[in-house]
Amino acid sequence: MRLDVVSIFPEYLTPLDLSLIGKARRDGLLDLHVHDLRAFTTDRHHTVDDSPFGGGAGMVMKPEPWAAALEHVVAEGAGAGGAEPHADVPHLLVPGPGGVPFTQAMAHQLAAEPWLAFACGRYEGIDERVYEHAAERMPVTVVSLGDYVLNGGEVAVLAVVEAVARLLPGVVGNAASLVEESHEGGLLEYPVYTRPASWVDGDTVRDVPAVLLSGDHGAIERWRHDERVARTAARRPDLVAAAATVGGLYDLDVTVAVPADAPELLVLQRACWMPEGRVSGSWRIPPLDEELDDVVRGLGEWTTWVVRTPAAGGAPGRLVGSVRGRLRPGDPHVWESGRLMVAPDLQGRGLGRALLELAEAGAPATVDTFWINTGRVSEGNIRRYRRAGYRLLPGEGSFPGSVDLTKRRR
Ligand SMILES: C[S@@+](CC[C@H](N)C(=O)[O-])C[C@H]1O[C@@H](n2cnc3c(N)ncnc32)[C@H](O)[C@@H]1O
């Protein structure tokens, strides 16, 4: 991965020579270039700032040195070649307290990119026209480290580079350690301990939790999961709604839907089936085509389960997922599941799989076959159902443009 950083304090970035990030640079995994913004000024005093139009405190960074610096970064990087091919232009990240909050999820996205550039602001920030200029030439994202104000973007760059670089293959020796960390899967990490098992701390003996010494890996896993959830609830209640979906339906409220749920169900199904409509080029897909009356009628024909985040402050929780199931009309041996949906922001956390299991668990003893249907273009769904043990049936599914999948009950 190539990284370019433009700053008026290039020496601020010297910690990137140290530790694992420094080693990654020496190993050729990171190709870091730091540029002094003042090298792109044209006056004797290397001026990079001026007073703000409209008055007010502080100074604003002038546009011309920034345009010249970015042009240089693009020209140098695009011509560099190197062992790893990268894009024609970098993804420009501009640290700023008014930006998108930097998260572990964003770190993962950035780690997949070949070339990142950073523009470190100082003073009251950079002339707004620089953002317009840059956005006409490359992707630009303003990134905030948190809801506080720093003196300059360099500290943010150190944080972002470290969080991104450690996700690159080969940077952290034991890749497994990355998986269990805080914010992976939406939960904070469980408490960790090392020797001695009993620490005599003055007058107090502090023991490691007994389960960790038990050798019972199942019990240790359960304990760690519970600790992660408890710690997340205590320290970051804002994460709990998302965290609750990890590992199934843990802590979410599951109920059988009633007509009062129908408006939210309609909104959720439209959100969830939009991508399929777009890919298939048709909006005549039942979940998109239905109106509120159809959803209410469906509640009478199927058992529909809805999943909500816990109610808080007297307000009902948010409807974040749903699935429905029924005996095939006229056939007591087949259980049909459908309308499996998970709110877009909570997808990929195991909730869909748990919902499918919930629907299957609703099947009476007469059932020997589970059936589900999805759009022929919904490759992701087909893959997920196959992982859940379903087999794709040949030919057209029960609806135009769809496929059917079945699985024997075990
Ligand atoms: C003093 S701040 C400017 C703040 C600006 N006047 C505002 O209120 O949005 C100077 C520079 O520090 C950096 N900075 C400050 N707080 C930051 C944060 N929370 N996250 C990322 N960068 C930050 C940005 O590069 C910013 O241009």
PDBQT file of the ligand as one rigid body, heavy atoms in Angstrom, charges set to zero:
ROOT
HETATM    1  C1  LIG A 501      -7.842  23.584  15.051  1.00  0.00    +0.000 C 
HETATM    2  S1  LIG A 501      -8.365  22.383  13.907  1.00  0.00    +0.000 S 
HETATM    3  C2  LIG A 501      -9.514  23.260  12.917  1.00  0.00    +0.000 C 
HETATM    4  C3  LIG A 501     -10.878  23.106  13.399  1.00  0.00    +0.000 C 
HETATM    5  C4  LIG A 501     -11.896  23.800  12.531  1.00  0.00    +0.000 C 
HETATM    6  N1  LIG A 501     -11.833  25.193  12.693  1.00  0.00    +0.000 N 
HETATM    7  C5  LIG A 501     -13.293  23.290  12.910  1.00  0.00    +0.000 C 
HETATM    8  O1  LIG A 501     -13.855  23.804  13.858  1.00  0.00    +0.000 OA
HETATM    9  O2  LIG A 501     -13.763  22.342  12.254  1.00  0.00    +0.000 OA
HETATM   10  C6  LIG A 501      -6.985  22.229  12.841  1.00  0.00    +0.000 C 
HETATM   11  C7  LIG A 501      -6.850  20.917  12.142  1.00  0.00    +0.000 C 
HETATM   12  O3  LIG A 501      -6.739  19.883  13.088  1.00  0.00    +0.000 OA
HETATM   13  C8  LIG A 501      -7.224  18.674  12.544  1.00  0.00    +0.000 C 
HETATM   14  N2  LIG A 501      -8.242  18.158  13.461  1.00  0.00    +0.000 N 
HETATM   15  C9  LIG A 501      -8.751  18.791  14.527  1.00  0.00    +0.000 A 
HETATM   16  N3  LIG A 501      -9.613  18.021  15.185  1.00  0.00    +0.000 NA
HETATM   17  C10 LIG A 501      -9.677  16.857  14.531  1.00  0.00    +0.000 A 
HETATM   18  C11 LIG A 501     -10.424  15.655  14.724  1.00  0.00    +0.000 A 
HETATM   19  N4  LIG A 501     -11.271  15.508  15.725  1.00  0.00    +0.000 N 
HETATM   20  N5  LIG A 501     -10.233  14.655  13.844  1.00  0.00    +0.000 NA
HETATM   21  C12 LIG A 501      -9.390  14.790  12.809  1.00  0.00    +0.000 A 
HETATM   22  N6  LIG A 501      -8.647  15.914  12.590  1.00  0.00    +0.000 NA
HETATM   23  C13 LIG A 501      -8.789  16.930  13.426  1.00  0.00    +0.000 A 
HETATM   24  C14 LIG A 501      -7.756  19.028  11.163  1.00  0.00    +0.000 C 
HETATM   25  O4  LIG A 501      -6.741  18.725  10.233  1.00  0.00    +0.000 OA
HETATM   26  C15 LIG A 501      -7.969  20.511  11.247  1.00  0.00    +0.000 C 
HETATM   27  O5  LIG A 501      -7.893  21.104   9.989  1.00  0.00    +0.000 OA
ENDROOT
TORSDOF 0
